[in-house]
Amino acid sequence: RYGKGVKEADVRRCLELSALANMYSKSFEQSLEFTDSELEDYFTQNIGGENSLEPTKNWRGIWLSASAYGSSDSAKEAARGVLSEWKKGERDEDSFASLARLYSNERGYAALGGRHTDVAREDMPETVRDWLCSSLRVEGDFTLIESDSGCFLLYFIGDGPPEWHAKAESGLTEAKVSAELERLRSAGKLTVD
């Protein structure tokens, strides 16, 4: 069932250790705080280019893919049903997040309630970029965007930090996490097979 010689208890222990490591990593990342000076220095030394002051965007999304529903028409029908369900409820971010967990085919984000955080314009899916970056966009806006490959239901949370800031924070966080992993390895508290 789990492979030759592998017992359920082994798999369970492996999953428990993986979950514990993930919790530690997330906790460590969330504990990090950087000054504007640290972020500016990191951006200048490691990323370079122009410090874009354009704000990043934060939203929740529910992706219903045509392949998961058998056709783009079926995905559109399902998306309209999910939107109708949301409109009958609280019509807020939390209720949208709950529906994202239930319906979204965007697996990595579905578990997060469809949350996309501090995304730069260039990193957004082209199908949603114009709507998200519209100067008319306000917190709480929602829409359904149809395409041949499926449908996006979007809920706009708001603007995030400027693009340069988000990129520097992401890069600096990654550097700090890597340094922490190396510290744990060196101290013999972490082994990697």
Rosetta constraint file for C-alpha pairs under 8 A:
AtomPair CA 2 CA 6 HARMONIC 5.70 0.50
AtomPair CA 2 CA 7 HARMONIC 6.80 0.50
AtomPair CA 2 CA 8 HARMONIC 7.16 0.50
AtomPair CA 2 CA 11 HARMONIC 7.72 0.50
AtomPair CA 6 CA 10 HARMONIC 6.50 0.50
AtomPair CA 6 CA 11 HARMONIC 7.40 0.50
AtomPair CA 7 CA 11 HARMONIC 6.60 0.50
AtomPair CA 8 CA 12 HARMONIC 6.07 0.50
AtomPair CA 9 CA 13 HARMONIC 6.08 0.50
AtomPair CA 10 CA 14 HARMONIC 6.15 0.50
AtomPair CA 11 CA 15 HARMONIC 6.17 0.50
AtomPair CA 12 CA 16 HARMONIC 6.15 0.50
AtomPair CA 13 CA 17 HARMONIC 6.16 0.50
AtomPair CA 14 CA 18 HARMONIC 6.12 0.50
AtomPair CA 15 CA 19 HARMONIC 6.10 0.50
AtomPair CA 16 CA 20 HARMONIC 6.15 0.50
AtomPair CA 17 CA 21 HARMONIC 6.08 0.50
AtomPair CA 18 CA 22 HARMONIC 6.12 0.50
AtomPair CA 19 CA 23 HARMONIC 6.14 0.50
AtomPair CA 20 CA 24 HARMONIC 6.23 0.50
AtomPair CA 21 CA 25 HARMONIC 6.12 0.50
AtomPair CA 22 CA 26 HARMONIC 6.14 0.50
AtomPair CA 23 CA 27 HARMONIC 6.02 0.50
AtomPair CA 24 CA 28 HARMONIC 6.01 0.50
AtomPair CA 25 CA 29 HARMONIC 6.14 0.50
AtomPair CA 25 CA 177 HARMONIC 7.55 0.50
AtomPair CA 26 CA 30 HARMONIC 6.13 0.50
AtomPair CA 27 CA 31 HARMONIC 6.25 0.50
AtomPair CA 28 CA 32 HARMONIC 6.74 0.50
AtomPair CA 28 CA 177 HARMONIC 7.58 0.50
AtomPair CA 29 CA 173 HARMONIC 6.65 0.50
AtomPair CA 29 CA 177 HARMONIC 6.99 0.50
AtomPair CA 32 CA 173 HARMONIC 7.28 0.50
AtomPair CA 34 CA 38 HARMONIC 6.07 0.50
AtomPair CA 34 CA 39 HARMONIC 6.60 0.50
AtomPair CA 34 CA 169 HARMONIC 7.63 0.50
AtomPair CA 35 CA 39 HARMONIC 6.39 0.50
AtomPair CA 36 CA 40 HARMONIC 6.07 0.50
AtomPair CA 37 CA 41 HARMONIC 6.10 0.50
AtomPair CA 38 CA 42 HARMONIC 6.10 0.50
AtomPair CA 39 CA 43 HARMONIC 6.05 0.50
AtomPair CA 39 CA 165 HARMONIC 6.68 0.50
AtomPair CA 39 CA 168 HARMONIC 5.53 0.50
AtomPair CA 39 CA 169 HARMONIC 6.34 0.50
AtomPair CA 39 CA 172 HARMONIC 7.53 0.50
AtomPair CA 40 CA 44 HARMONIC 6.12 0.50
AtomPair CA 40 CA 165 HARMONIC 7.70 0.50
AtomPair CA 40 CA 168 HARMONIC 7.39 0.50
AtomPair CA 41 CA 45 HARMONIC 6.05 0.50
AtomPair CA 42 CA 46 HARMONIC 5.67 0.50
AtomPair CA 42 CA 47 HARMONIC 7.34 0.50
AtomPair CA 42 CA 168 HARMONIC 6.11 0.50
AtomPair CA 42 CA 171 HARMONIC 8.00 0.50
AtomPair CA 42 CA 172 HARMONIC 6.82 0.50
AtomPair CA 43 CA 47 HARMONIC 4.93 0.50
AtomPair CA 43 CA 48 HARMONIC 5.81 0.50
AtomPair CA 43 CA 164 HARMONIC 7.15 0.50
AtomPair CA 43 CA 165 HARMONIC 7.90 0.50
AtomPair CA 43 CA 167 HARMONIC 7.63 0.50
AtomPair CA 43 CA 168 HARMONIC 5.13 0.50
AtomPair CA 44 CA 48 HARMONIC 4.84 0.50
AtomPair CA 44 CA 49 HARMONIC 7.72 0.50
AtomPair CA 47 CA 168 HARMONIC 7.48 0.50
AtomPair CA 50 CA 164 HARMONIC 7.97 0.50
AtomPair CA 51 CA 163 HARMONIC 7.59 0.50
AtomPair CA 51 CA 164 HARMONIC 5.13 0.50
AtomPair CA 52 CA 162 HARMONIC 6.55 0.50
AtomPair CA 52 CA 163 HARMONIC 5.63 0.50
AtomPair CA 52 CA 164 HARMONIC 5.40 0.50
AtomPair CA 53 CA 162 HARMONIC 4.79 0.50
AtomPair CA 53 CA 163 HARMONIC 6.23 0.50
AtomPair CA 53 CA 164 HARMONIC 6.88 0.50
AtomPair CA 54 CA 162 HARMONIC 5.26 0.50
AtomPair CA 54 CA 163 HARMONIC 5.94 0.50
AtomPair CA 55 CA 120 HARMONIC 7.44 0.50
AtomPair CA 55 CA 159 HARMONIC 5.84 0.50
AtomPair CA 55 CA 160 HARMONIC 5.63 0.50
AtomPair CA 55 CA 161 HARMONIC 5.38 0.50
AtomPair CA 55 CA 162 HARMONIC 4.11 0.50
AtomPair CA 55 CA 163 HARMONIC 5.76 0.50
AtomPair CA 56 CA 118 HARMONIC 4.84 0.50
AtomPair CA 56 CA 119 HARMONIC 5.02 0.50
AtomPair CA 56 CA 120 HARMONIC 4.73 0.50
AtomPair CA 56 CA 121 HARMONIC 6.84 0.50
AtomPair CA 56 CA 159 HARMONIC 5.78 0.50
AtomPair CA 56 CA 160 HARMONIC 4.72 0.50
AtomPair CA 56 CA 161 HARMONIC 5.75 0.50
AtomPair CA 56 CA 162 HARMONIC 5.71 0.50
AtomPair CA 56 CA 163 HARMONIC 5.45 0.50
AtomPair CA 56 CA 166 HARMONIC 7.50 0.50
AtomPair CA 57 CA 116 HARMONIC 7.99 0.50
AtomPair CA 57 CA 117 HARMONIC 6.72 0.50
AtomPair CA 57 CA 118 HARMONIC 5.26 0.50
AtomPair CA 57 CA 119 HARMONIC 5.26 0.50
AtomPair CA 57 CA 120 HARMONIC 6.68 0.50
AtomPair CA 57 CA 121 HARMONIC 7.76 0.50
AtomPair CA 57 CA 132 HARMONIC 7.17 0.50
AtomPair CA 57 CA 133 HARMONIC 7.68 0.50
AtomPair CA 57 CA 157 HARMONIC 7.88 0.50
AtomPair CA 57 CA 158 HARMONIC 6.14 0.50
AtomPair CA 57 CA 159 HARMONIC 4.63 0.50
AtomPair CA 57 CA 160 HARMONIC 5.29 0.50
AtomPair CA 58 CA 115 HARMONIC 7.42 0.50
AtomPair CA 58 CA 116 HARMONIC 5.59 0.50
AtomPair CA 58 CA 117 HARMONIC 4.66 0.50
AtomPair CA 58 CA 118 HARMONIC 5.54 0.50
AtomPair CA 58 CA 119 HARMONIC 6.65 0.50
AtomPair CA 58 CA 156 HARMONIC 6.59 0.50
AtomPair CA 58 CA 157 HARMONIC 5.33 0.50
AtomPair CA 58 CA 158 HARMONIC 5.36 0.50
AtomPair CA 58 CA 159 HARMONIC 5.91 0.50
AtomPair CA 58 CA 160 HARMONIC 6.21 0.50
AtomPair CA 59 CA 114 HARMONIC 7.86 0.50
AtomPair CA 59 CA 115 HARMONIC 5.85 0.50
AtomPair CA 59 CA 116 HARMONIC 5.36 0.50
AtomPair CA 59 CA 117 HARMONIC 6.80 0.50
AtomPair CA 59 CA 154 HARMONIC 6.84 0.50
AtomPair CA 59 CA 155 HARMONIC 5.58 0.50
AtomPair CA 59 CA 156 HARMONIC 4.54 0.50
AtomPair CA 59 CA 157 HARMONIC 4.83 0.50
AtomPair CA 59 CA 158 HARMONIC 6.90 0.50
AtomPair CA 60 CA 93 HARMONIC 7.87 0.50
AtomPair CA 60 CA 96 HARMONIC 7.52 0.50
AtomPair CA 60 CA 97 HARMONIC 6.87 0.50
AtomPair CA 60 CA 100 HARMONIC 7.88 0.50
AtomPair CA 60 CA 113 HARMONIC 6.95 0.50
AtomPair CA 60 CA 114 HARMONIC 4.67 0.50
AtomPair CA 60 CA 115 HARMONIC 4.32 0.50
AtomPair CA 60 CA 116 HARMONIC 5.94 0.50
AtomPair CA 60 CA 154 HARMONIC 5.79 0.50
AtomPair CA 60 CA 155 HARMONIC 5.12 0.50
AtomPair CA 60 CA 156 HARMONIC 6.59 0.50
AtomPair CA 60 CA 157 HARMONIC 7.14 0.50
AtomPair CA 61 CA 100 HARMONIC 6.81 0.50
AtomPair CA 61 CA 104 HARMONIC 7.84 0.50
AtomPair CA 61 CA 113 HARMONIC 7.95 0.50
AtomPair CA 61 CA 114 HARMONIC 4.74 0.50
AtomPair CA 61 CA 115 HARMONIC 6.56 0.50
AtomPair CA 61 CA 116 HARMONIC 7.54 0.50
AtomPair CA 61 CA 152 HARMONIC 6.49 0.50
AtomPair CA 61 CA 153 HARMONIC 5.56 0.50
AtomPair CA 61 CA 154 HARMONIC 4.59 0.50
AtomPair CA 61 CA 155 HARMONIC 6.39 0.50
AtomPair CA 62 CA 99 HARMONIC 7.77 0.50
AtomPair CA 62 CA 100 HARMONIC 5.10 0.50
AtomPair CA 62 CA 103 HARMONIC 6.97 0.50
AtomPair CA 62 CA 104 HARMONIC 4.68 0.50
AtomPair CA 62 CA 105 HARMONIC 7.37 0.50
AtomPair CA 62 CA 106 HARMONIC 7.23 0.50
AtomPair CA 62 CA 110 HARMONIC 7.50 0.50
AtomPair CA 62 CA 114 HARMONIC 6.02 0.50
AtomPair CA 62 CA 152 HARMONIC 5.63 0.50
AtomPair CA 62 CA 153 HARMONIC 4.98 0.50
AtomPair CA 62 CA 154 HARMONIC 6.56 0.50
AtomPair CA 63 CA 103 HARMONIC 7.93 0.50
AtomPair CA 63 CA 104 HARMONIC 4.96 0.50
AtomPair CA 63 CA 105 HARMONIC 5.45 0.50
AtomPair CA 63 CA 106 HARMONIC 5.75 0.50
AtomPair CA 63 CA 150 HARMONIC 7.21 0.50
AtomPair CA 63 CA 151 HARMONIC 5.85 0.50
AtomPair CA 63 CA 152 HARMONIC 4.70 0.50
AtomPair CA 63 CA 153 HARMONIC 6.54 0.50
AtomPair CA 64 CA 68 HARMONIC 7.27 0.50
AtomPair CA 64 CA 69 HARMONIC 7.61 0.50
AtomPair CA 64 CA 75 HARMONIC 5.70 0.50
AtomPair CA 64 CA 76 HARMONIC 7.84 0.50
AtomPair CA 64 CA 78 HARMONIC 7.54 0.50
AtomPair CA 64 CA 79 HARMONIC 6.59 0.50
AtomPair CA 64 CA 103 HARMONIC 7.40 0.50
AtomPair CA 64 CA 104 HARMONIC 5.84 0.50
AtomPair CA 64 CA 105 HARMONIC 5.56 0.50
AtomPair CA 64 CA 106 HARMONIC 7.86 0.50
AtomPair CA 64 CA 150 HARMONIC 5.53 0.50
AtomPair CA 64 CA 151 HARMONIC 5.23 0.50
AtomPair CA 64 CA 152 HARMONIC 6.48 0.50
AtomPair CA 65 CA 69 HARMONIC 6.50 0.50
AtomPair CA 65 CA 72 HARMONIC 7.36 0.50
AtomPair CA 65 CA 75 HARMONIC 6.08 0.50
AtomPair CA 65 CA 105 HARMONIC 6.45 0.50
AtomPair CA 65 CA 149 HARMONIC 5.95 0.50
AtomPair CA 65 CA 150 HARMONIC 4.16 0.50
AtomPair CA 65 CA 151 HARMONIC 6.40 0.50
AtomPair CA 66 CA 70 HARMONIC 5.69 0.50
AtomPair CA 66 CA 71 HARMONIC 4.61 0.50
AtomPair CA 66 CA 72 HARMONIC 4.37 0.50
AtomPair CA 66 CA 73 HARMONIC 7.57 0.50
AtomPair CA 66 CA 74 HARMONIC 7.02 0.50
AtomPair CA 66 CA 75 HARMONIC 5.22 0.50
AtomPair CA 66 CA 148 HARMONIC 7.38 0.50
AtomPair CA 66 CA 149 HARMONIC 5.15 0.50
AtomPair CA 66 CA 150 HARMONIC 4.52 0.50
AtomPair CA 66 CA 151 HARMONIC 7.82 0.50
AtomPair CA 67 CA 71 HARMONIC 6.22 0.50
AtomPair CA 67 CA 72 HARMONIC 7.72 0.50
AtomPair CA 67 CA 149 HARMONIC 7.37 0.50
AtomPair CA 67 CA 150 HARMONIC 7.82 0.50
AtomPair CA 68 CA 75 HARMONIC 7.80 0.50
AtomPair CA 68 CA 105 HARMONIC 7.48 0.50
AtomPair CA 69 CA 74 HARMONIC 5.66 0.50
AtomPair CA 69 CA 75 HARMONIC 5.37 0.50
AtomPair CA 70 CA 74 HARMONIC 6.60 0.50
AtomPair CA 70 CA 75 HARMONIC 7.64 0.50
AtomPair CA 71 CA 75 HARMONIC 6.34 0.50
AtomPair CA 72 CA 76 HARMONIC 6.11 0.50
AtomPair CA 72 CA 147 HARMONIC 7.50 0.50
AtomPair CA 72 CA 148 HARMONIC 5.66 0.50
AtomPair CA 72 CA 149 HARMONIC 6.07 0.50
AtomPair CA 72 CA 150 HARMONIC 5.33 0.50
AtomPair CA 72 CA 151 HARMONIC 7.89 0.50
AtomPair CA 73 CA 77 HARMONIC 6.21 0.50
AtomPair CA 74 CA 78 HARMONIC 6.15 0.50
AtomPair CA 75 CA 79 HARMONIC 6.04 0.50
AtomPair CA 75 CA 150 HARMONIC 5.66 0.50
AtomPair CA 75 CA 151 HARMONIC 6.41 0.50
AtomPair CA 76 CA 80 HARMONIC 6.18 0.50
AtomPair CA 76 CA 146 HARMONIC 6.86 0.50
AtomPair CA 76 CA 150 HARMONIC 6.80 0.50
AtomPair CA 76 CA 151 HARMONIC 5.99 0.50
AtomPair CA 77 CA 81 HARMONIC 6.31 0.50
AtomPair CA 78 CA 82 HARMONIC 6.26 0.50
AtomPair CA 79 CA 83 HARMONIC 6.12 0.50
AtomPair CA 79 CA 144 HARMONIC 7.58 0.50
AtomPair CA 79 CA 151 HARMONIC 6.47 0.50
AtomPair CA 79 CA 152 HARMONIC 7.69 0.50
AtomPair CA 79 CA 153 HARMONIC 7.06 0.50
AtomPair CA 80 CA 84 HARMONIC 6.05 0.50
AtomPair CA 80 CA 144 HARMONIC 7.92 0.50
AtomPair CA 81 CA 85 HARMONIC 6.16 0.50
AtomPair CA 82 CA 86 HARMONIC 6.25 0.50
AtomPair CA 82 CA 99 HARMONIC 7.43 0.50
AtomPair CA 82 CA 103 HARMONIC 7.88 0.50
AtomPair CA 83 CA 87 HARMONIC 6.18 0.50
AtomPair CA 83 CA 144 HARMONIC 7.90 0.50
AtomPair CA 83 CA 153 HARMONIC 7.39 0.50
AtomPair CA 84 CA 88 HARMONIC 6.31 0.50
AtomPair CA 85 CA 89 HARMONIC 6.66 0.50
AtomPair CA 86 CA 90 HARMONIC 7.18 0.50
AtomPair CA 86 CA 91 HARMONIC 5.83 0.50
AtomPair CA 86 CA 95 HARMONIC 6.88 0.50
AtomPair CA 86 CA 96 HARMONIC 6.53 0.50
AtomPair CA 86 CA 99 HARMONIC 7.52 0.50
AtomPair CA 87 CA 91 HARMONIC 5.44 0.50
AtomPair CA 89 CA 95 HARMONIC 7.31 0.50
AtomPair CA 90 CA 95 HARMONIC 6.30 0.50
AtomPair CA 91 CA 95 HARMONIC 6.48 0.50
AtomPair CA 91 CA 96 HARMONIC 7.16 0.50
AtomPair CA 92 CA 96 HARMONIC 6.30 0.50
AtomPair CA 92 CA 140 HARMONIC 7.27 0.50
AtomPair CA 93 CA 97 HARMONIC 6.10 0.50
AtomPair CA 93 CA 140 HARMONIC 7.43 0.50
AtomPair CA 93 CA 155 HARMONIC 7.18 0.50
AtomPair CA 93 CA 157 HARMONIC 7.62 0.50
AtomPair CA 94 CA 98 HARMONIC 6.31 0.50
AtomPair CA 95 CA 99 HARMONIC 6.44 0.50
AtomPair CA 96 CA 100 HARMONIC 6.24 0.50
AtomPair CA 96 CA 113 HARMONIC 7.60 0.50
AtomPair CA 96 CA 155 HARMONIC 7.39 0.50
AtomPair CA 97 CA 101 HARMONIC 6.37 0.50
AtomPair CA 97 CA 112 HARMONIC 7.69 0.50
AtomPair CA 97 CA 113 HARMONIC 4.06 0.50
AtomPair CA 97 CA 114 HARMONIC 6.14 0.50
AtomPair CA 97 CA 115 HARMONIC 7.55 0.50
AtomPair CA 98 CA 102 HARMONIC 6.53 0.50
AtomPair CA 98 CA 113 HARMONIC 6.06 0.50
AtomPair CA 99 CA 103 HARMONIC 5.93 0.50
AtomPair CA 99 CA 104 HARMONIC 7.67 0.50
AtomPair CA 99 CA 113 HARMONIC 7.49 0.50
AtomPair CA 100 CA 104 HARMONIC 5.01 0.50
AtomPair CA 100 CA 110 HARMONIC 5.50 0.50
AtomPair CA 100 CA 111 HARMONIC 7.96 0.50
AtomPair CA 100 CA 113 HARMONIC 5.05 0.50
AtomPair CA 100 CA 114 HARMONIC 5.33 0.50
AtomPair CA 101 CA 110 HARMONIC 4.65 0.50
AtomPair CA 101 CA 111 HARMONIC 5.50 0.50
AtomPair CA 101 CA 112 HARMONIC 7.14 0.50
AtomPair CA 101 CA 113 HARMONIC 5.05 0.50
AtomPair CA 101 CA 114 HARMONIC 6.97 0.50
AtomPair CA 102 CA 110 HARMONIC 7.54 0.50
AtomPair CA 103 CA 110 HARMONIC 7.78 0.50
AtomPair CA 104 CA 110 HARMONIC 5.54 0.50
AtomPair CA 104 CA 114 HARMONIC 7.43 0.50
AtomPair CA 105 CA 110 HARMONIC 7.12 0.50
AtomPair CA 106 CA 110 HARMONIC 5.69 0.50
AtomPair CA 106 CA 114 HARMONIC 7.73 0.50
AtomPair CA 107 CA 111 HARMONIC 6.74 0.50
AtomPair CA 108 CA 112 HARMONIC 7.51 0.50
AtomPair CA 109 CA 113 HARMONIC 6.46 0.50
AtomPair CA 109 CA 114 HARMONIC 4.67 0.50
AtomPair CA 109 CA 115 HARMONIC 6.24 0.50
AtomPair CA 109 CA 116 HARMONIC 7.45 0.50
AtomPair CA 110 CA 114 HARMONIC 4.79 0.50
AtomPair CA 110 CA 115 HARMONIC 7.86 0.50
AtomPair CA 117 CA 160 HARMONIC 7.56 0.50
AtomPair CA 118 CA 159 HARMONIC 7.74 0.50
AtomPair CA 118 CA 160 HARMONIC 5.23 0.50
AtomPair CA 118 CA 161 HARMONIC 6.81 0.50
AtomPair CA 118 CA 163 HARMONIC 7.82 0.50
AtomPair CA 118 CA 166 HARMONIC 6.35 0.50
AtomPair CA 119 CA 123 HARMONIC 6.28 0.50
AtomPair CA 119 CA 124 HARMONIC 6.65 0.50
AtomPair CA 119 CA 160 HARMONIC 7.97 0.50
AtomPair CA 119 CA 163 HARMONIC 7.83 0.50
AtomPair CA 120 CA 124 HARMONIC 6.66 0.50
AtomPair CA 120 CA 163 HARMONIC 5.68 0.50
AtomPair CA 121 CA 129 HARMONIC 6.65 0.50
AtomPair CA 121 CA 133 HARMONIC 7.38 0.50
AtomPair CA 124 CA 128 HARMONIC 7.03 0.50
AtomPair CA 124 CA 129 HARMONIC 5.82 0.50
AtomPair CA 125 CA 129 HARMONIC 6.22 0.50
AtomPair CA 126 CA 130 HARMONIC 7.68 0.50
AtomPair CA 127 CA 145 HARMONIC 7.57 0.50
AtomPair CA 127 CA 147 HARMONIC 7.65 0.50
AtomPair CA 128 CA 132 HARMONIC 6.20 0.50
AtomPair CA 128 CA 145 HARMONIC 7.29 0.50
AtomPair CA 128 CA 152 HARMONIC 7.87 0.50
AtomPair CA 129 CA 133 HARMONIC 5.96 0.50
AtomPair CA 130 CA 134 HARMONIC 5.96 0.50
AtomPair CA 131 CA 137 HARMONIC 7.58 0.50
AtomPair CA 132 CA 137 HARMONIC 6.80 0.50
AtomPair CA 132 CA 156 HARMONIC 7.25 0.50
AtomPair CA 133 CA 137 HARMONIC 7.18 0.50
AtomPair CA 137 CA 141 HARMONIC 6.75 0.50
AtomPair CA 137 CA 156 HARMONIC 7.64 0.50
AtomPair CA 138 CA 156 HARMONIC 7.12 0.50
AtomPair CA 138 CA 158 HARMONIC 6.83 0.50
AtomPair CA 139 CA 156 HARMONIC 5.52 0.50
AtomPair CA 139 CA 157 HARMONIC 5.14 0.50
AtomPair CA 139 CA 158 HARMONIC 5.13 0.50
AtomPair CA 140 CA 155 HARMONIC 6.31 0.50
AtomPair CA 140 CA 156 HARMONIC 5.45 0.50
AtomPair CA 140 CA 157 HARMONIC 6.09 0.50
AtomPair CA 141 CA 155 HARMONIC 5.84 0.50
AtomPair CA 141 CA 156 HARMONIC 5.30 0.50
AtomPair CA 141 CA 157 HARMONIC 7.95 0.50
AtomPair CA 142 CA 153 HARMONIC 7.28 0.50
AtomPair CA 142 CA 154 HARMONIC 5.31 0.50
AtomPair CA 142 CA 155 HARMONIC 4.39 0.50
AtomPair CA 142 CA 156 HARMONIC 6.16 0.50
AtomPair CA 143 CA 153 HARMONIC 5.78 0.50
AtomPair CA 143 CA 154 HARMONIC 5.38 0.50
AtomPair CA 143 CA 155 HARMONIC 6.89 0.50
AtomPair CA 144 CA 151 HARMONIC 6.85 0.50
AtomPair CA 144 CA 152 HARMONIC 5.70 0.50
AtomPair CA 144 CA 153 HARMONIC 4.51 0.50
AtomPair CA 144 CA 154 HARMONIC 6.42 0.50
AtomPair CA 145 CA 151 HARMONIC 5.63 0.50
AtomPair CA 145 CA 152 HARMONIC 5.13 0.50
AtomPair CA 145 CA 153 HARMONIC 6.44 0.50
AtomPair CA 145 CA 154 HARMONIC 7.94 0.50
AtomPair CA 146 CA 150 HARMONIC 6.26 0.50
AtomPair CA 146 CA 151 HARMONIC 4.54 0.50
AtomPair CA 146 CA 152 HARMONIC 6.56 0.50
AtomPair CA 147 CA 151 HARMONIC 5.95 0.50
AtomPair CA 161 CA 165 HARMONIC 6.17 0.50
AtomPair CA 161 CA 166 HARMONIC 6.14 0.50
AtomPair CA 162 CA 166 HARMONIC 6.39 0.50
AtomPair CA 163 CA 167 HARMONIC 6.17 0.50
AtomPair CA 164 CA 168 HARMONIC 6.12 0.50
AtomPair CA 165 CA 169 HARMONIC 6.04 0.50
AtomPair CA 166 CA 170 HARMONIC 6.06 0.50
AtomPair CA 167 CA 171 HARMONIC 6.12 0.50
AtomPair CA 168 CA 172 HARMONIC 5.92 0.50
AtomPair CA 169 CA 173 HARMONIC 5.90 0.50
AtomPair CA 170 CA 174 HARMONIC 6.20 0.50
AtomPair CA 171 CA 175 HARMONIC 6.23 0.50
AtomPair CA 172 CA 176 HARMONIC 6.17 0.50
AtomPair CA 173 CA 177 HARMONIC 6.13 0.50
AtomPair CA 174 CA 178 HARMONIC 6.14 0.50
AtomPair CA 175 CA 179 HARMONIC 6.18 0.50
AtomPair CA 176 CA 180 HARMONIC 6.13 0.50
AtomPair CA 177 CA 181 HARMONIC 6.20 0.50
AtomPair CA 178 CA 182 HARMONIC 6.23 0.50
AtomPair CA 179 CA 183 HARMONIC 6.13 0.50
AtomPair CA 180 CA 184 HARMONIC 6.23 0.50
AtomPair CA 181 CA 185 HARMONIC 6.17 0.50
AtomPair CA 181 CA 190 HARMONIC 7.69 0.50
AtomPair CA 182 CA 186 HARMONIC 6.04 0.50
AtomPair CA 183 CA 187 HARMONIC 6.15 0.50
AtomPair CA 184 CA 188 HARMONIC 6.27 0.50
AtomPair CA 184 CA 189 HARMONIC 5.13 0.50
AtomPair CA 184 CA 190 HARMONIC 5.40 0.50
AtomPair CA 185 CA 189 HARMONIC 5.85 0.50
AtomPair CA 185 CA 190 HARMONIC 4.67 0.50
AtomPair CA 185 CA 191 HARMONIC 6.13 0.50
AtomPair CA 186 CA 190 HARMONIC 7.98 0.50
